[in-house]
């Protein structure tokens, strides 16, 4: 590489560092919701492909300037939409290293450093969640792919148990798999089922209670009615209410019927890391697979999900590939997920865990819950606002007296710019959801948000 190439790289990286720092330093005071829509952003970046190139640093400068109006203040303390965390400093810096190292992290033979880092991060998570220490941990893009990966493993395993070789025979003419879910499961479960060839007609829904928890008696009756291989999907943290299924009651029922038990815990699995909140996950460790995210509650950059499977042999059976040019060790990343080539997305998770330690993770979870309780208390003090859910974890759901008023408030909050919450439907009614997912959120952020909503409601 010539001297000019090195200079180009240095100037581009310096520009990126400066613009990133400016964005983060100003994130507290910028409007939380974007000031520009998609059409505006397409105009800003569009046009014909230029005939001639440009100096890398100027491209980075142009990129940052044009993108700014369309950026969301997710790294700030008042983004409460969906379930999206901010970025812990150690994780952000580690992610920059991941890009600089550019390691293709599917194989320990090819990239031993990043594979080792991810393996240790996975082990630390198993300790935090008190899951089987020999389980496989596959780093994927997020909760959707974590659910898909675990459920693909489950489908392969339950068919293998009855003598059907899925790898050899495929799905054509295979015995049907009973796919059992709760009424208030996350949409990524149905989507994963669709990817696996299971349509809505093949999904059996068990009634849930008013907070979204699967009813144990309903699961028992459902499994009694049918025969054949079964997968039961439970939930740690309902996305609207934050409620946790009763694992101590439900998993033994599923076990009696020979079912594989999967737990969707995109943000809820992390409750197990808090001594104060771990009772929410009691019995969860008896499942067969678990899905979670680090870019939610652990606050690492996008993207970083984890597919955890009790028996690594089940993962290998579902995902180990062929190829006479590939080199294998006892358990490589490409053995436990659908991907071969990928970035080392687990490295920022290692950095966050190393920076926080066990106590820091527990404190983070407890602060998120405390912020949720404070938000719910503040919202409940506003006339005409009703908090809908029990705030057992990090979710707060609220509404006004009518659906139209609730939707209008949601639009007004985003336009105001003080904070961001997102709308939803819950039990046939329009609601607004506030998810506490950011390590940055302070008491002041909660107070400012409640004040802004109070002013909008009383206009």
Secondary structure, DSSP 8 states (H G I E B T S, - for coil): --HHHHHHHHHHHHHHHHHHHHHHHTTTTS-SS-SS-HHHHHHHH-SS--SS---HHHHHHHHHHHHGGG---TTSTTB-STT-----HHHHHHHHHHHHHT--TT-TTT-HHHHHHHHHHHHHHHHHHT--TT-EEEEESSHHHHHHHHHHHHHHHHHHHTT--HHHH-STT----EEEEETT--HHHHHHHHHTT--GGGEEEE-B-TTS-B-HHHHHHHHHH--S-EEEEEEBS-TTT--B--HHHHHHHHHHTT-EEEEE-TTGGGGGG-TTTGGGGTTGGGSSEEEEESSSTT---S--EEEEES-HHHHHHHH----TT----SS-GGGTSS-SS---TTHHHHHHHHHHHHHHHHHHHHHHHHHHHHHHHHHHTSTT-EE-S--SSSEEEEE-SSHHHHHHHHHHHHHH-S-B-EEEEETTEEEEEEE---TT--HHHHHHHHHHHHHHHT-
